[in-house]
Amino acid sequence: MATESITFGLSTLVTVVGLLIMLYGVKLTDGLAVSTPMIIGGVVVLGAIGLHTAGLMALDDPHDAA
């Protein structure tokens, strides 16, 4: 249970950090052009979604225990 909490808490934190990086990139160019921070923030968010998905895949299915 603790491992699951750490995994999902970490994925939420990384998602928020990625979104903040993306918003910083939007602020730099007023959203008129794609900037490097926008791309980096997007990659960070995708990594967080991958971490969240991996955490979901690692959960035990209660139907298999019976």
CHARMM internal coordinates of N, CA and C (Angstrom, degrees):
IC EDIT
DIST 1 N 1 CA 1.4438
DIST 1 CA 1 C 1.5293
ANGL 1 N 1 CA 1 C 111.48
DIST 1 C 2 N 1.3436
ANGL 1 CA 1 C 2 N 116.36
DIHE 1 N 1 CA 1 C 2 N -39.60
DIST 2 N 2 CA 1.4622
ANGL 1 C 2 N 2 CA 119.58
DIHE 1 CA 1 C 2 N 2 CA -179.86
DIST 2 CA 2 C 1.5205
ANGL 2 N 2 CA 2 C 110.95
DIHE 1 C 2 N 2 CA 2 C -66.97
DIST 2 C 3 N 1.3209
ANGL 2 CA 2 C 3 N 116.90
DIHE 2 N 2 CA 2 C 3 N -37.93
DIST 3 N 3 CA 1.4614
ANGL 2 C 3 N 3 CA 120.44
DIHE 2 CA 2 C 3 N 3 CA 179.20
DIST 3 CA 3 C 1.5206
ANGL 3 N 3 CA 3 C 110.71
DIHE 2 C 3 N 3 CA 3 C -63.73
DIST 3 C 4 N 1.3268
ANGL 3 CA 3 C 4 N 116.63
DIHE 3 N 3 CA 3 C 4 N -39.03
DIST 4 N 4 CA 1.4587
ANGL 3 C 4 N 4 CA 120.37
DIHE 3 CA 3 C 4 N 4 CA 179.10
DIST 4 CA 4 C 1.5234
ANGL 4 N 4 CA 4 C 110.78
DIHE 3 C 4 N 4 CA 4 C -65.89
DIST 4 C 5 N 1.3212
ANGL 4 CA 4 C 5 N 116.88
DIHE 4 N 4 CA 4 C 5 N -40.70
DIST 5 N 5 CA 1.4609
ANGL 4 C 5 N 5 CA 120.42
DIHE 4 CA 4 C 5 N 5 CA 178.93
DIST 5 CA 5 C 1.5224
ANGL 5 N 5 CA 5 C 110.81
DIHE 4 C 5 N 5 CA 5 C -63.74
DIST 5 C 6 N 1.3233
ANGL 5 CA 5 C 6 N 116.42
DIHE 5 N 5 CA 5 C 6 N -41.35
DIST 6 N 6 CA 1.4650
ANGL 5 C 6 N 6 CA 120.04
DIHE 5 CA 5 C 6 N 6 CA 178.60
DIST 6 CA 6 C 1.5228
ANGL 6 N 6 CA 6 C 110.23
DIHE 5 C 6 N 6 CA 6 C -64.74
DIST 6 C 7 N 1.3259
ANGL 6 CA 6 C 7 N 116.94
DIHE 6 N 6 CA 6 C 7 N -43.42
DIST 7 N 7 CA 1.4668
ANGL 6 C 7 N 7 CA 120.77
DIHE 6 CA 6 C 7 N 7 CA -178.47
DIST 7 CA 7 C 1.5198
ANGL 7 N 7 CA 7 C 111.28
DIHE 6 C 7 N 7 CA 7 C -62.01
DIST 7 C 8 N 1.3251
ANGL 7 CA 7 C 8 N 117.07
DIHE 7 N 7 CA 7 C 8 N -49.33
DIST 8 N 8 CA 1.4591
ANGL 7 C 8 N 8 CA 119.66
DIHE 7 CA 7 C 8 N 8 CA -176.70
DIST 8 CA 8 C 1.5235
ANGL 8 N 8 CA 8 C 111.94
DIHE 7 C 8 N 8 CA 8 C -73.82
DIST 8 C 9 N 1.3300
ANGL 8 CA 8 C 9 N 117.39
DIHE 8 N 8 CA 8 C 9 N -33.24
DIST 9 N 9 CA 1.4581
ANGL 8 C 9 N 9 CA 119.98
DIHE 8 CA 8 C 9 N 9 CA 174.86
DIST 9 CA 9 C 1.5173
ANGL 9 N 9 CA 9 C 111.68
DIHE 8 C 9 N 9 CA 9 C -65.68
DIST 9 C 10 N 1.3288
ANGL 9 CA 9 C 10 N 116.22
DIHE 9 N 9 CA 9 C 10 N -41.93
DIST 10 N 10 CA 1.4599
ANGL 9 C 10 N 10 CA 120.93
DIHE 9 CA 9 C 10 N 10 CA 178.62
DIST 10 CA 10 C 1.5246
ANGL 10 N 10 CA 10 C 111.19
DIHE 9 C 10 N 10 CA 10 C -65.86
DIST 10 C 11 N 1.3267
ANGL 10 CA 10 C 11 N 117.17
DIHE 10 N 10 CA 10 C 11 N -41.27
DIST 11 N 11 CA 1.4652
ANGL 10 C 11 N 11 CA 119.18
DIHE 10 CA 10 C 11 N 11 CA 179.79
DIST 11 CA 11 C 1.5242
ANGL 11 N 11 CA 11 C 110.91
DIHE 10 C 11 N 11 CA 11 C -66.29
DIST 11 C 12 N 1.3320
ANGL 11 CA 11 C 12 N 117.60
DIHE 11 N 11 CA 11 C 12 N -35.55
DIST 12 N 12 CA 1.4625
ANGL 11 C 12 N 12 CA 120.55
DIHE 11 CA 11 C 12 N 12 CA 176.59
DIST 12 CA 12 C 1.5219
ANGL 12 N 12 CA 12 C 110.51
DIHE 11 C 12 N 12 CA 12 C -66.38
DIST 12 C 13 N 1.3215
ANGL 12 CA 12 C 13 N 117.02
DIHE 12 N 12 CA 12 C 13 N -43.90
DIST 13 N 13 CA 1.4596
ANGL 12 C 13 N 13 CA 121.45
DIHE 12 CA 12 C 13 N 13 CA 179.07
DIST 13 CA 13 C 1.5275
ANGL 13 N 13 CA 13 C 111.38
DIHE 12 C 13 N 13 CA 13 C -62.34
DIST 13 C 14 N 1.3224
ANGL 13 CA 13 C 14 N 117.23
DIHE 13 N 13 CA 13 C 14 N -44.41
DIST 14 N 14 CA 1.4656
ANGL 13 C 14 N 14 CA 120.94
DIHE 13 CA 13 C 14 N 14 CA -179.89
DIST 14 CA 14 C 1.5279
ANGL 14 N 14 CA 14 C 110.44
DIHE 13 C 14 N 14 CA 14 C -66.20
DIST 14 C 15 N 1.3320
ANGL 14 CA 14 C 15 N 117.82
DIHE 14 N 14 CA 14 C 15 N -35.99
DIST 15 N 15 CA 1.4632
ANGL 14 C 15 N 15 CA 120.77
DIHE 14 CA 14 C 15 N 15 CA 176.57
DIST 15 CA 15 C 1.5222
ANGL 15 N 15 CA 15 C 110.56
DIHE 14 C 15 N 15 CA 15 C -62.05
DIST 15 C 16 N 1.3180
ANGL 15 CA 15 C 16 N 117.17
DIHE 15 N 15 CA 15 C 16 N -45.65
DIST 16 N 16 CA 1.4685
ANGL 15 C 16 N 16 CA 120.99
DIHE 15 CA 15 C 16 N 16 CA 179.98
DIST 16 CA 16 C 1.5280
ANGL 16 N 16 CA 16 C 110.54
DIHE 15 C 16 N 16 CA 16 C -63.86
DIST 16 C 17 N 1.3200
ANGL 16 CA 16 C 17 N 117.60
DIHE 16 N 16 CA 16 C 17 N -41.97
DIST 17 N 17 CA 1.4684
ANGL 16 C 17 N 17 CA 120.77
DIHE 16 CA 16 C 17 N 17 CA 178.43
DIST 17 CA 17 C 1.5302
ANGL 17 N 17 CA 17 C 110.18
DIHE 16 C 17 N 17 CA 17 C -62.60
DIST 17 C 18 N 1.3332
ANGL 17 CA 17 C 18 N 117.31
DIHE 17 N 17 CA 17 C 18 N -43.52
DIST 18 N 18 CA 1.4594
ANGL 17 C 18 N 18 CA 120.53
DIHE 17 CA 17 C 18 N 18 CA 178.24
DIST 18 CA 18 C 1.5176
ANGL 18 N 18 CA 18 C 112.46
DIHE 17 C 18 N 18 CA 18 C -61.87
DIST 18 C 19 N 1.3287
ANGL 18 CA 18 C 19 N 116.34
DIHE 18 N 18 CA 18 C 19 N -40.71
DIST 19 N 19 CA 1.4640
ANGL 18 C 19 N 19 CA 119.74
DIHE 18 CA 18 C 19 N 19 CA 177.96
DIST 19 CA 19 C 1.5266
ANGL 19 N 19 CA 19 C 111.33
DIHE 18 C 19 N 19 CA 19 C -65.74
DIST 19 C 20 N 1.3245
ANGL 19 CA 19 C 20 N 117.19
DIHE 19 N 19 CA 19 C 20 N -38.18
DIST 20 N 20 CA 1.4643
ANGL 19 C 20 N 20 CA 119.92
DIHE 19 CA 19 C 20 N 20 CA 176.97
DIST 20 CA 20 C 1.5264
ANGL 20 N 20 CA 20 C 111.54
DIHE 19 C 20 N 20 CA 20 C -64.79
DIST 20 C 21 N 1.3192
ANGL 20 CA 20 C 21 N 116.94
DIHE 20 N 20 CA 20 C 21 N -39.50
DIST 21 N 21 CA 1.4681
ANGL 20 C 21 N 21 CA 120.38
DIHE 20 CA 20 C 21 N 21 CA 176.66
DIST 21 CA 21 C 1.5247
ANGL 21 N 21 CA 21 C 110.04
DIHE 20 C 21 N 21 CA 21 C -63.31
DIST 21 C 22 N 1.3329
ANGL 21 CA 21 C 22 N 116.41
DIHE 21 N 21 CA 21 C 22 N -43.04
DIST 22 N 22 CA 1.4699
ANGL 21 C 22 N 22 CA 119.61
DIHE 21 CA 21 C 22 N 22 CA 178.54
DIST 22 CA 22 C 1.5252
ANGL 22 N 22 CA 22 C 111.30
DIHE 21 C 22 N 22 CA 22 C -62.74
DIST 22 C 23 N 1.3311
ANGL 22 CA 22 C 23 N 117.43
DIHE 22 N 22 CA 22 C 23 N -43.37
DIST 23 N 23 CA 1.4657
ANGL 22 C 23 N 23 CA 120.30
DIHE 22 CA 22 C 23 N 23 CA 179.17
DIST 23 CA 23 C 1.5206
ANGL 23 N 23 CA 23 C 111.71
DIHE 22 C 23 N 23 CA 23 C -64.27
DIST 23 C 24 N 1.3221
ANGL 23 CA 23 C 24 N 117.43
DIHE 23 N 23 CA 23 C 24 N -35.31
DIST 24 N 24 CA 1.4590
ANGL 23 C 24 N 24 CA 120.56
DIHE 23 CA 23 C 24 N 24 CA 175.15
DIST 24 CA 24 C 1.5311
ANGL 24 N 24 CA 24 C 110.18
DIHE 23 C 24 N 24 CA 24 C -62.21
DIST 24 C 25 N 1.3325
ANGL 24 CA 24 C 25 N 116.45
DIHE 24 N 24 CA 24 C 25 N -42.20
DIST 25 N 25 CA 1.4613
ANGL 24 C 25 N 25 CA 120.18
DIHE 24 CA 24 C 25 N 25 CA 177.84
DIST 25 CA 25 C 1.5150
ANGL 25 N 25 CA 25 C 112.45
DIHE 24 C 25 N 25 CA 25 C -64.33
DIST 25 C 26 N 1.3247
ANGL 25 CA 25 C 26 N 116.90
DIHE 25 N 25 CA 25 C 26 N -37.12
DIST 26 N 26 CA 1.4672
ANGL 25 C 26 N 26 CA 120.55
DIHE 25 CA 25 C 26 N 26 CA 177.21
DIST 26 CA 26 C 1.5233
ANGL 26 N 26 CA 26 C 109.77
DIHE 25 C 26 N 26 CA 26 C -66.15
DIST 26 C 27 N 1.3233
ANGL 26 CA 26 C 27 N 116.44
DIHE 26 N 26 CA 26 C 27 N -40.22
DIST 27 N 27 CA 1.4651
ANGL 26 C 27 N 27 CA 120.46
DIHE 26 CA 26 C 27 N 27 CA -179.71
DIST 27 CA 27 C 1.5269
ANGL 27 N 27 CA 27 C 111.60
DIHE 26 C 27 N 27 CA 27 C -64.44
DIST 27 C 28 N 1.3246
ANGL 27 CA 27 C 28 N 117.01
DIHE 27 N 27 CA 27 C 28 N -34.71
DIST 28 N 28 CA 1.4666
ANGL 27 C 28 N 28 CA 120.31
DIHE 27 CA 27 C 28 N 28 CA -178.68
DIST 28 CA 28 C 1.5195
ANGL 28 N 28 CA 28 C 112.27
DIHE 27 C 28 N 28 CA 28 C -62.10
DIST 28 C 29 N 1.3305
ANGL 28 CA 28 C 29 N 116.64
DIHE 28 N 28 CA 28 C 29 N -39.43
DIST 29 N 29 CA 1.4643
ANGL 28 C 29 N 29 CA 120.43
DIHE 28 CA 28 C 29 N 29 CA -175.32
DIST 29 CA 29 C 1.5222
ANGL 29 N 29 CA 29 C 112.64
DIHE 28 C 29 N 29 CA 29 C -111.66
DIST 29 C 30 N 1.3243
ANGL 29 CA 29 C 30 N 117.00
DIHE 29 N 29 CA 29 C 30 N 9.65
DIST 30 N 30 CA 1.4680
ANGL 29 C 30 N 30 CA 122.23
DIHE 29 CA 29 C 30 N 30 CA -175.92
DIST 30 CA 30 C 1.5210
ANGL 30 N 30 CA 30 C 112.07
DIHE 29 C 30 N 30 CA 30 C 56.11
DIST 30 C 31 N 1.3107
ANGL 30 CA 30 C 31 N 116.98
DIHE 30 N 30 CA 30 C 31 N 24.62
DIST 31 N 31 CA 1.4567
ANGL 30 C 31 N 31 CA 121.82
DIHE 30 CA 30 C 31 N 31 CA 177.04
DIST 31 CA 31 C 1.5152
ANGL 31 N 31 CA 31 C 114.57
DIHE 30 C 31 N 31 CA 31 C 75.03
DIST 31 C 32 N 1.3287
ANGL 31 CA 31 C 32 N 117.48
DIHE 31 N 31 CA 31 C 32 N 11.26
DIST 32 N 32 CA 1.4595
ANGL 31 C 32 N 32 CA 120.49
DIHE 31 CA 31 C 32 N 32 CA -177.01
DIST 32 CA 32 C 1.5219
ANGL 32 N 32 CA 32 C 113.13
DIHE 31 C 32 N 32 CA 32 C -87.03
DIST 32 C 33 N 1.3074
ANGL 32 CA 32 C 33 N 117.60
DIHE 32 N 32 CA 32 C 33 N -21.91
DIST 33 N 33 CA 1.4636
ANGL 32 C 33 N 33 CA 121.03
DIHE 32 CA 32 C 33 N 33 CA -178.92
DIST 33 CA 33 C 1.5210
ANGL 33 N 33 CA 33 C 108.92
DIHE 32 C 33 N 33 CA 33 C -144.95
DIST 33 C 34 N 1.3112
ANGL 33 CA 33 C 34 N 115.07
DIHE 33 N 33 CA 33 C 34 N 158.43
DIST 34 N 34 CA 1.4641
ANGL 33 C 34 N 34 CA 120.20
DIHE 33 CA 33 C 34 N 34 CA 177.79
DIST 34 CA 34 C 1.5259
ANGL 34 N 34 CA 34 C 108.45
DIHE 33 C 34 N 34 CA 34 C -79.36
DIST 34 C 35 N 1.3226
ANGL 34 CA 34 C 35 N 115.78
DIHE 34 N 34 CA 34 C 35 N 131.28
DIST 35 N 35 CA 1.4596
ANGL 34 C 35 N 35 CA 119.88
DIHE 34 CA 34 C 35 N 35 CA 179.16
DIST 35 CA 35 C 1.5268
ANGL 35 N 35 CA 35 C 109.72
DIHE 34 C 35 N 35 CA 35 C -117.80
DIST 35 C 36 N 1.3170
ANGL 35 CA 35 C 36 N 115.27
DIHE 35 N 35 CA 35 C 36 N 165.60
DIST 36 N 36 CA 1.4632
ANGL 35 C 36 N 36 CA 120.73
DIHE 35 CA 35 C 36 N 36 CA -179.33
DIST 36 CA 36 C 1.5311
ANGL 36 N 36 CA 36 C 112.62
DIHE 35 C 36 N 36 CA 36 C -59.60
DIST 36 C 37 N 1.3471
ANGL 36 CA 36 C 37 N 119.48
DIHE 36 N 36 CA 36 C 37 N -43.32
DIST 37 N 37 CA 1.4701
ANGL 36 C 37 N 37 CA 117.59
DIHE 36 CA 36 C 37 N 37 CA 177.60
DIST 37 CA 37 C 1.5307
ANGL 37 N 37 CA 37 C 113.54
DIHE 36 C 37 N 37 CA 37 C -61.26
DIST 37 C 38 N 1.3191
ANGL 37 CA 37 C 38 N 117.56
DIHE 37 N 37 CA 37 C 38 N -31.76
DIST 38 N 38 CA 1.4709
ANGL 37 C 38 N 38 CA 119.55
DIHE 37 CA 37 C 38 N 38 CA 176.48
DIST 38 CA 38 C 1.5260
ANGL 38 N 38 CA 38 C 110.43
DIHE 37 C 38 N 38 CA 38 C -62.45
DIST 38 C 39 N 1.3109
ANGL 38 CA 38 C 39 N 115.82
DIHE 38 N 38 CA 38 C 39 N -44.40
DIST 39 N 39 CA 1.4655
ANGL 38 C 39 N 39 CA 120.61
DIHE 38 CA 38 C 39 N 39 CA -178.68
DIST 39 CA 39 C 1.5283
ANGL 39 N 39 CA 39 C 110.23
DIHE 38 C 39 N 39 CA 39 C -67.61
DIST 39 C 40 N 1.3296
ANGL 39 CA 39 C 40 N 116.60
DIHE 39 N 39 CA 39 C 40 N -43.92
DIST 40 N 40 CA 1.4657
ANGL 39 C 40 N 40 CA 119.97
DIHE 39 CA 39 C 40 N 40 CA 179.24
DIST 40 CA 40 C 1.5234
ANGL 40 N 40 CA 40 C 110.41
DIHE 39 C 40 N 40 CA 40 C -62.82
DIST 40 C 41 N 1.3229
ANGL 40 CA 40 C 41 N 117.07
DIHE 40 N 40 CA 40 C 41 N -42.90
DIST 41 N 41 CA 1.4582
ANGL 40 C 41 N 41 CA 120.42
DIHE 40 CA 40 C 41 N 41 CA 177.80
DIST 41 CA 41 C 1.5156
ANGL 41 N 41 CA 41 C 112.03
DIHE 40 C 41 N 41 CA 41 C -61.60
DIST 41 C 42 N 1.3299
ANGL 41 CA 41 C 42 N 116.51
DIHE 41 N 41 CA 41 C 42 N -39.23
DIST 42 N 42 CA 1.4606
ANGL 41 C 42 N 42 CA 120.08
DIHE 41 CA 41 C 42 N 42 CA 177.22
DIST 42 CA 42 C 1.5160
ANGL 42 N 42 CA 42 C 112.28
DIHE 41 C 42 N 42 CA 42 C -64.00
DIST 42 C 43 N 1.3211
ANGL 42 CA 42 C 43 N 116.08
DIHE 42 N 42 CA 42 C 43 N -39.98
DIST 43 N 43 CA 1.4686
ANGL 42 C 43 N 43 CA 120.05
DIHE 42 CA 42 C 43 N 43 CA 178.37
DIST 43 CA 43 C 1.5292
ANGL 43 N 43 CA 43 C 110.34
DIHE 42 C 43 N 43 CA 43 C -66.15
DIST 43 C 44 N 1.3277
ANGL 43 CA 43 C 44 N 116.87
DIHE 43 N 43 CA 43 C 44 N -39.15
DIST 44 N 44 CA 1.4669
ANGL 43 C 44 N 44 CA 120.51
DIHE 43 CA 43 C 44 N 44 CA 178.24
DIST 44 CA 44 C 1.5286
ANGL 44 N 44 CA 44 C 110.28
DIHE 43 C 44 N 44 CA 44 C -63.90
DIST 44 C 45 N 1.3342
ANGL 44 CA 44 C 45 N 117.19
DIHE 44 N 44 CA 44 C 45 N -42.53
DIST 45 N 45 CA 1.4670
ANGL 44 C 45 N 45 CA 120.54
DIHE 44 CA 44 C 45 N 45 CA 178.56
DIST 45 CA 45 C 1.5243
ANGL 45 N 45 CA 45 C 110.33
DIHE 44 C 45 N 45 CA 45 C -64.30
DIST 45 C 46 N 1.3199
ANGL 45 CA 45 C 46 N 117.72
DIHE 45 N 45 CA 45 C 46 N -42.06
DIST 46 N 46 CA 1.4646
ANGL 45 C 46 N 46 CA 119.81
DIHE 45 CA 45 C 46 N 46 CA 177.63
DIST 46 CA 46 C 1.5264
ANGL 46 N 46 CA 46 C 111.36
DIHE 45 C 46 N 46 CA 46 C -62.59
DIST 46 C 47 N 1.3237
ANGL 46 CA 46 C 47 N 116.82
DIHE 46 N 46 CA 46 C 47 N -38.76
DIST 47 N 47 CA 1.4633
ANGL 46 C 47 N 47 CA 119.93
DIHE 46 CA 46 C 47 N 47 CA 175.90
DIST 47 CA 47 C 1.5210
ANGL 47 N 47 CA 47 C 111.73
DIHE 46 C 47 N 47 CA 47 C -63.24
DIST 47 C 48 N 1.3295
ANGL 47 CA 47 C 48 N 116.67
DIHE 47 N 47 CA 47 C 48 N -39.04
DIST 48 N 48 CA 1.4666
ANGL 47 C 48 N 48 CA 120.52
DIHE 47 CA 47 C 48 N 48 CA 178.22
DIST 48 CA 48 C 1.5205
ANGL 48 N 48 CA 48 C 111.10
DIHE 47 C 48 N 48 CA 48 C -66.14
DIST 48 C 49 N 1.3199
ANGL 48 CA 48 C 49 N 116.90
DIHE 48 N 48 CA 48 C 49 N -38.71
DIST 49 N 49 CA 1.4661
ANGL 48 C 49 N 49 CA 120.05
DIHE 48 CA 48 C 49 N 49 CA 177.39
DIST 49 CA 49 C 1.5256
ANGL 49 N 49 CA 49 C 109.85
DIHE 48 C 49 N 49 CA 49 C -66.06
DIST 49 C 50 N 1.3260
ANGL 49 CA 49 C 50 N 116.91
DIHE 49 N 49 CA 49 C 50 N -38.34
DIST 50 N 50 CA 1.4627
ANGL 49 C 50 N 50 CA 120.31
DIHE 49 CA 49 C 50 N 50 CA 175.71
DIST 50 CA 50 C 1.5178
ANGL 50 N 50 CA 50 C 111.93
DIHE 49 C 50 N 50 CA 50 C -63.34
DIST 50 C 51 N 1.3362
ANGL 50 CA 50 C 51 N 117.12
DIHE 50 N 50 CA 50 C 51 N -40.54
DIST 51 N 51 CA 1.4621
ANGL 50 C 51 N 51 CA 121.23
DIHE 50 CA 50 C 51 N 51 CA 177.08
DIST 51 CA 51 C 1.5250
ANGL 51 N 51 CA 51 C 110.67
DIHE 50 C 51 N 51 CA 51 C -63.79
DIST 51 C 52 N 1.3151
ANGL 51 CA 51 C 52 N 116.48
DIHE 51 N 51 CA 51 C 52 N -42.34
DIST 52 N 52 CA 1.4645
ANGL 51 C 52 N 52 CA 120.92
DIHE 51 CA 51 C 52 N 52 CA 178.47
DIST 52 CA 52 C 1.5285
ANGL 52 N 52 CA 52 C 110.69
DIHE 51 C 52 N 52 CA 52 C -63.52
DIST 52 C 53 N 1.3173
ANGL 52 CA 52 C 53 N 116.60
DIHE 52 N 52 CA 52 C 53 N -42.91
DIST 53 N 53 CA 1.4642
ANGL 52 C 53 N 53 CA 120.88
DIHE 52 CA 52 C 53 N 53 CA 178.55
DIST 53 CA 53 C 1.5244
ANGL 53 N 53 CA 53 C 111.01
DIHE 52 C 53 N 53 CA 53 C -63.51
DIST 53 C 54 N 1.3277
ANGL 53 CA 53 C 54 N 116.67
DIHE 53 N 53 CA 53 C 54 N -42.36
DIST 54 N 54 CA 1.4680
ANGL 53 C 54 N 54 CA 119.92
DIHE 53 CA 53 C 54 N 54 CA 178.10
DIST 54 CA 54 C 1.5259
ANGL 54 N 54 CA 54 C 110.80
DIHE 53 C 54 N 54 CA 54 C -62.83
DIST 54 C 55 N 1.3251
ANGL 54 CA 54 C 55 N 116.70
DIHE 54 N 54 CA 54 C 55 N -37.44
DIST 55 N 55 CA 1.4577
ANGL 54 C 55 N 55 CA 120.18
DIHE 54 CA 54 C 55 N 55 CA 176.88
DIST 55 CA 55 C 1.5124
ANGL 55 N 55 CA 55 C 112.23
DIHE 54 C 55 N 55 CA 55 C -64.79
DIST 55 C 56 N 1.3257
ANGL 55 CA 55 C 56 N 116.15
DIHE 55 N 55 CA 55 C 56 N -39.41
DIST 56 N 56 CA 1.4659
ANGL 55 C 56 N 56 CA 119.75
DIHE 55 CA 55 C 56 N 56 CA 177.36
DIST 56 CA 56 C 1.5199
ANGL 56 N 56 CA 56 C 111.55
DIHE 55 C 56 N 56 CA 56 C -67.13
DIST 56 C 57 N 1.3215
ANGL 56 CA 56 C 57 N 117.03
DIHE 56 N 56 CA 56 C 57 N -38.35
DIST 57 N 57 CA 1.4623
ANGL 56 C 57 N 57 CA 120.28
DIHE 56 CA 56 C 57 N 57 CA 179.89
DIST 57 CA 57 C 1.5315
ANGL 57 N 57 CA 57 C 111.17
DIHE 56 C 57 N 57 CA 57 C -67.81
DIST 57 C 58 N 1.3279
ANGL 57 CA 57 C 58 N 117.09
DIHE 57 N 57 CA 57 C 58 N -28.30
DIST 58 N 58 CA 1.4596
ANGL 57 C 58 N 58 CA 120.80
DIHE 57 CA 57 C 58 N 58 CA -177.88
DIST 58 CA 58 C 1.5283
ANGL 58 N 58 CA 58 C 113.16
DIHE 57 C 58 N 58 CA 58 C -82.09
DIST 58 C 59 N 1.3230
ANGL 58 CA 58 C 59 N 117.10
DIHE 58 N 58 CA 58 C 59 N -10.71
DIST 59 N 59 CA 1.4660
ANGL 58 C 59 N 59 CA 119.57
DIHE 58 CA 58 C 59 N 59 CA 179.64
DIST 59 CA 59 C 1.5197
ANGL 59 N 59 CA 59 C 110.31
DIHE 58 C 59 N 59 CA 59 C -64.80
DIST 59 C 60 N 1.3101
ANGL 59 CA 59 C 60 N 114.96
DIHE 59 N 59 CA 59 C 60 N 143.04
DIST 60 N 60 CA 1.4612
ANGL 59 C 60 N 60 CA 119.89
DIHE 59 CA 59 C 60 N 60 CA 176.95
DIST 60 CA 60 C 1.5206
ANGL 60 N 60 CA 60 C 109.35
DIHE 59 C 60 N 60 CA 60 C -77.25
DIST 60 C 61 N 1.3102
ANGL 60 CA 60 C 61 N 115.60
DIHE 60 N 60 CA 60 C 61 N 136.99
DIST 61 N 61 CA 1.4604
ANGL 60 C 61 N 61 CA 121.10
DIHE 60 CA 60 C 61 N 61 CA 177.04
DIST 61 CA 61 C 1.5279
ANGL 61 N 61 CA 61 C 108.04
DIHE 60 C 61 N 61 CA 61 C -87.34
DIST 61 C 62 N 1.3302
ANGL 61 CA 61 C 62 N 118.55
DIHE 61 N 61 CA 61 C 62 N 121.37
DIST 62 N 62 CA 1.4635
ANGL 61 C 62 N 62 CA 119.26
DIHE 61 CA 61 C 62 N 62 CA -177.81
DIST 62 CA 62 C 1.5270
ANGL 62 N 62 CA 62 C 113.41
DIHE 61 C 62 N 62 CA 62 C -65.65
DIST 62 C 63 N 1.3074
ANGL 62 CA 62 C 63 N 118.26
DIHE 62 N 62 CA 62 C 63 N -19.80
DIST 63 N 63 CA 1.4629
ANGL 62 C 63 N 63 CA 120.96
DIHE 62 CA 62 C 63 N 63 CA 179.51
DIST 63 CA 63 C 1.5305
ANGL 63 N 63 CA 63 C 111.56
DIHE 62 C 63 N 63 CA 63 C -73.94
DIST 63 C 64 N 1.3411
ANGL 63 CA 63 C 64 N 117.07
DIHE 63 N 63 CA 63 C 64 N -24.84
DIST 64 N 64 CA 1.4659
ANGL 63 C 64 N 64 CA 119.93
DIHE 63 CA 63 C 64 N 64 CA 179.39
DIST 64 CA 64 C 1.5278
ANGL 64 N 64 CA 64 C 112.04
DIHE 63 C 64 N 64 CA 64 C -76.26
DIST 64 C 65 N 1.3224
ANGL 64 CA 64 C 65 N 117.63
DIHE 64 N 64 CA 64 C 65 N -21.32
DIST 65 N 65 CA 1.4629
ANGL 64 C 65 N 65 CA 121.13
DIHE 64 CA 64 C 65 N 65 CA -176.52
DIST 65 CA 65 C 1.5288
ANGL 65 N 65 CA 65 C 112.47
DIHE 64 C 65 N 65 CA 65 C -73.50
DIST 65 C 66 N 1.3038
ANGL 65 CA 65 C 66 N 117.86
DIHE 65 N 65 CA 65 C 66 N -23.62
DIST 66 N 66 CA 1.4731
ANGL 65 C 66 N 66 CA 120.50
DIHE 65 CA 65 C 66 N 66 CA -175.52
DIST 66 CA 66 C 1.4943
ANGL 66 N 66 CA 66 C 112.99
DIHE 65 C 66 N 66 CA 66 C -79.63
END
COOR INIT
IC SEED 1 N 1 CA 1 C
IC BUILD
